[in-house]
Each structure stands twice: as C-alpha cells, then as structure tokens.
Amino acid sequence: MRIHAIVDAPDRPLPGQQDTSDASTDHLSAGDRITLDELAVHCSAAAVWLDQLARAAETPDTPVELADDIDCLRREATTLRDRAGRLQRIARIIDGDVPLATGFAAGDRWGAAAMNTDRETYGGPAIIPTANQLLLLARDASYAENTVTYPEGMAGVRKSLLLSWESKTAQERRRRERDAAVQEEELRIECESCDAGAQQRCRTKTGRLAELTHKVRRRTAEANVDARIGWVGDNPVAVAGT
C-alpha cells in the first residue's frame, strides 16, 4: 500500500525549513512534537521526491549516463516507502485501531500492567513498549486469548513518566552533547592540580602535556556544565528492547 504524501492544511501555516541543522524540526509538525502519522507521511513524501529526482536524472542538462545513481535513488525511495508503511502501521496501533496481545510469549506484560514488575531481561519492564514490540504484540493478537488496544494498555501509566521519557537515541545524543560541552569547559577553567591556565592542557609532574585533564578540573567542568544545561543524567524509565 502506498501512502500519499498529501495532508490537510493545519489551522496555522507550518513554518518553512530554516536551516540544514538536524535540530531544525519545527517545520515538520503541526504541534510541539511530531506524530507518528506525520512522520510516516514525511517519509512517503521523501520517497516521492527521490523517485522524481531519479526520473529527472534520466535526462540531465549535460549528457552523462547516471544509471547507477538513478538506481541508487530508486532503491532509497523504496526503503523510505517501506519505512513509511511501517510507521503508518505503528501510528494505527498507537491510535487504538489495531488489537494487541496483553503480554509477550514469555508471559511478561506491557504498559500499565508492567508497572511494579521486576523483569530483568530485555532492558527491564516494558512499561513503554518499543516499536518492534508493538508490531510483535499486534501479530500475536491474532491468536491471543485476550487482546487490548494501545490506549487501554497504557491507561494508568503515570503522566509524569510519559512526559519524562525519551528515546535511547535521544539519550545518546544528549550525552554526547553534554560530554562535548564538558571538554570545552575543561579548557575554559584553570587546573588546581597542575596550575594549567585557561586554554592550556594539563601537564604531568614531569611536564608532559596530556589529552586528559586532572580529576579536579574535570569535576569542576562537569558541575559547571550540568548546572548550565540542567543535566539530570540518563532517562530513569526502563524501556525494554527487542
């Protein structure tokens, strides 16, 4: 099934793309955060765009054979189209249109039913299921004795927990950004251990320059950065992986 990259105009016009930064995402959604449906349609639109580029590349302004590039564009379009279909399926699950099994094959529950459980495998209790787990639960629903929709299964999960959750990818990116900021901060401050000044590397007692900084300098840099960005560490919500 092909998703058509056409959406109704929102109540307010969406802002256009502002720059090439991956953090520039306001133009992608009508609300504060992108929905699964919006994500699916964007992927579909990207697939359409790549197919059109491939067609245009058949007759470029300058005669040159681009067969390999055209094939690559079409393969990437197919990959994006498949991804769009998967995301649309997940969106339907989230909306409650698809029945889900109440638990996994091993008997473990998910959503609100997984709260206060002590599963140690697969990353802990599946309070917030992964996309793969949702698709698995949808598949297993066809022969499960009892089924439930996603909204029903998530009812009872604390709102504060849902608001504090972030993906593993976001956690990893946020930690990389924090660590990079700490490294920059280390060189902005002096080192009490070796008397290295700002913008100077730490030295050993024999005078050799080091890439690493002394512990006291790093701890001070970490404290400065954490206070500035409001760092609270990794997401405390256990999310099971598949």
C-alpha positions as CSV (number, residue, x, y, z in Angstrom):
1,M,0.0,0.0,0.0
2,R,1.4,3.4,-1.0
3,I,0.9,6.4,1.4
4,H,0.0,9.5,-0.5
5,A,2.1,12.5,0.7
6,I,-0.8,14.8,0.9
7,V,-2.1,16.3,4.2
8,D,-4.8,18.8,5.1
9,A,-3.5,22.3,5.8
10,P,-3.2,22.9,9.5
11,D,-5.0,25.7,11.3
12,R,-1.8,27.6,11.3
13,P,0.7,27.6,8.4
14,L,3.7,25.5,9.1
15,P,7.0,27.4,9.2
16,G,9.4,26.6,6.4
17,Q,12.7,24.9,6.8
18,Q,15.0,27.4,8.4
19,D,18.4,25.8,8.0
20,T,20.2,22.5,7.5
21,S,20.7,21.6,11.2
22,D,19.2,18.3,12.3
23,A,17.8,20.2,15.3
24,S,15.7,22.4,13.0
25,T,12.4,20.4,13.2
26,D,9.7,23.0,13.9
27,H,8.5,22.9,10.3
28,L,7.9,19.1,10.4
29,S,4.9,19.0,12.7
30,A,1.7,21.0,13.4
31,G,2.2,20.5,17.2
32,D,5.1,20.8,19.6
33,R,6.1,17.2,18.7
34,I,5.9,15.2,15.5
35,T,3.2,12.5,15.4
36,L,3.7,9.0,14.0
37,D,1.3,9.8,11.3
38,E,3.2,13.0,10.3
39,L,6.4,11.0,10.4
40,A,5.0,8.4,8.1
41,V,3.7,11.0,5.6
42,H,7.1,12.8,5.6
43,C,8.9,9.6,4.8
44,S,6.4,9.0,2.0
45,A,6.9,12.5,0.6
46,A,10.7,11.9,0.7
47,A,10.2,8.7,-1.3
48,V,8.2,10.6,-3.9
49,W,10.8,13.3,-4.1
50,L,13.6,10.7,-4.6
51,D,11.6,8.9,-7.3
52,Q,11.1,12.3,-9.1
53,L,14.8,13.1,-8.8
54,A,15.6,9.7,-10.3
55,R,13.2,10.4,-13.3
56,A,14.7,13.8,-13.8
57,A,18.2,12.4,-13.8
58,E,17.4,10.3,-16.8
59,T,17.7,13.4,-19.0
60,P,20.2,15.8,-17.3
61,D,21.2,19.1,-18.7
62,T,24.6,17.8,-19.6
63,P,24.6,14.4,-21.4
64,V,26.1,11.9,-18.9
65,E,25.0,8.3,-18.0
66,L,23.7,8.3,-14.4
67,A,22.3,4.7,-14.4
68,D,24.0,3.7,-11.1
69,D,22.9,6.9,-9.4
70,I,19.3,6.6,-10.7
71,D,19.2,3.0,-9.4
72,C,20.5,4.1,-6.0
73,L,17.9,6.9,-5.8
74,R,15.1,4.4,-6.6
75,R,16.4,1.9,-4.0
76,E,16.5,4.6,-1.4
77,A,13.0,5.6,-2.3
78,T,11.8,2.0,-1.9
79,T,13.5,1.8,1.5
80,L,11.8,5.1,2.6
81,R,8.4,3.9,1.3
82,D,8.7,0.7,3.3
83,R,9.7,2.7,6.4
84,A,6.6,4.9,5.8
85,G,4.4,1.9,5.7
86,R,5.9,0.6,9.0
87,L,5.4,3.9,10.7
88,Q,1.8,4.2,9.5
89,R,1.2,0.7,10.9
90,I,2.7,1.8,14.3
91,A,0.6,5.0,14.1
92,R,-2.6,2.9,13.8
93,I,-1.5,0.8,16.8
94,I,-1.0,4.0,18.9
95,D,-4.4,5.3,17.9
96,G,-6.0,2.1,19.1
97,D,-7.1,0.8,15.7
98,V,-5.2,-2.5,16.0
99,P,-5.7,-5.1,18.8
100,L,-2.7,-6.1,20.7
101,A,-1.9,-9.2,22.8
102,T,-1.9,-8.4,26.5
103,G,1.5,-9.9,27.0
104,F,4.6,-11.3,25.3
105,A,5.3,-15.0,24.6
106,A,7.1,-15.4,27.9
107,G,4.1,-14.0,29.8
108,D,5.6,-10.6,30.6
109,R,3.1,-7.7,30.5
110,W,3.5,-4.3,29.0
111,G,2.2,-0.8,29.6
112,A,0.4,-0.2,32.9
113,A,0.4,-3.9,33.6
114,A,4.2,-3.9,33.6
115,M,4.5,-1.3,36.4
116,N,5.8,-2.6,39.7
117,T,7.2,-5.8,37.9
118,D,10.8,-6.9,38.2
119,R,11.7,-8.3,34.8
120,E,15.4,-8.1,34.4
121,T,15.8,-9.3,30.8
122,Y,15.3,-7.1,27.6
123,G,16.1,-3.9,29.5
124,G,13.5,-4.3,32.2
125,P,9.7,-3.9,32.4
126,A,8.2,-2.9,29.0
127,I,6.2,0.0,30.5
128,I,6.7,1.9,27.3
129,P,7.0,-0.7,24.5
130,T,9.3,-0.3,21.6
131,A,8.0,-0.1,18.0
132,N,9.2,-3.7,17.4
133,Q,7.4,-4.9,20.5
134,L,4.2,-3.2,19.4
135,L,4.3,-4.8,16.0
136,L,5.0,-8.2,17.7
137,L,2.1,-7.7,20.0
138,A,-0.1,-6.9,17.0
139,R,1.0,-10.0,15.3
140,D,0.4,-12.2,18.4
141,A,-3.1,-10.7,18.9
142,S,-4.4,-12.9,16.0
143,Y,-4.1,-16.0,18.2
144,A,-4.1,-14.5,21.7
145,E,-7.0,-15.3,24.1
146,N,-7.3,-11.7,25.3
147,T,-6.4,-8.5,23.5
148,V,-6.3,-4.9,24.3
149,T,-5.7,-1.6,22.4
150,Y,-2.7,0.6,23.0
151,P,-4.6,3.4,24.7
152,E,-6.2,0.8,27.0
153,G,-2.9,-0.9,27.8
154,M,-1.3,2.4,28.6
155,A,-4.1,3.8,30.8
156,G,-2.8,4.0,34.3
157,V,0.8,4.8,33.4
158,R,1.7,8.0,35.2
159,K,1.7,11.1,33.1
160,S,4.9,12.3,34.7
161,L,6.6,9.1,33.5
162,L,5.3,9.6,29.9
163,L,6.5,13.2,29.9
164,S,10.0,12.3,31.2
165,W,10.5,9.5,28.7
166,E,12.9,9.9,25.8
167,S,14.3,7.5,23.2
168,K,17.6,5.8,23.6
169,T,18.8,7.7,20.5
170,A,17.9,11.0,22.2
171,Q,19.7,9.9,25.4
172,E,22.9,9.0,23.5
173,R,22.8,12.3,21.5
174,R,22.2,14.3,24.7
175,R,25.1,12.6,26.5
176,R,27.4,13.2,23.5
177,E,26.5,16.9,23.5
178,R,27.0,17.1,27.3
179,D,30.4,15.4,27.1
180,A,31.5,17.7,24.3
181,A,30.4,20.7,26.4
182,V,32.4,19.4,29.4
183,Q,35.5,19.0,27.2
184,E,35.2,22.6,26.1
185,E,34.6,23.8,29.7
186,E,37.7,22.0,30.9
187,L,39.8,24.3,28.8
188,R,38.0,27.4,30.0
189,I,39.0,26.9,33.6
190,E,42.3,26.5,35.4
191,C,43.5,23.3,36.8
192,E,44.3,23.2,40.6
193,S,46.4,20.1,40.2
194,C,49.0,21.3,37.7
195,D,48.3,25.0,37.5
196,A,47.4,24.8,33.8
197,G,45.7,28.0,32.8
198,A,42.6,28.5,30.6
199,Q,43.1,27.1,27.1
200,Q,46.1,25.2,28.4
201,R,46.4,21.4,28.5
202,C,47.1,19.6,31.8
203,R,50.7,18.5,32.4
204,T,52.2,15.6,34.3
205,K,54.6,16.2,37.1
206,T,57.4,15.7,34.6
207,G,56.0,18.5,32.4
208,R,54.5,16.4,29.6
209,L,51.2,17.6,28.0
210,A,48.2,15.3,28.3
211,E,45.0,15.0,26.3
212,L,43.1,14.1,29.5
213,T,42.6,16.6,32.3
214,H,43.1,16.1,36.0
215,K,40.1,14.8,38.0
216,V,39.5,18.0,39.9
217,R,39.5,20.1,36.7
218,R,37.0,17.7,35.0
219,R,34.7,17.5,38.1
220,T,34.6,21.3,38.1
221,A,33.8,21.4,34.4
222,E,31.1,18.8,34.8
223,A,29.5,20.7,37.6
224,N,29.5,23.9,35.6
225,V,28.0,22.3,32.5
226,D,25.4,20.3,34.4
227,A,24.2,23.4,36.2
228,R,24.1,25.3,33.0
229,I,22.1,22.8,30.9
230,G,20.1,21.3,33.8
231,W,21.6,17.8,33.3
232,V,19.8,15.1,35.2
233,G,21.5,12.1,33.7
234,D,20.1,9.3,31.7
235,N,16.3,8.7,31.4
236,P,15.3,6.7,34.5
237,V,12.4,5.0,32.7
238,A,13.2,1.3,31.9
239,V,12.4,0.6,28.3
240,A,12.6,-2.9,27.1
241,G,14.4,-3.6,23.8
242,T,13.9,-6.3,21.2
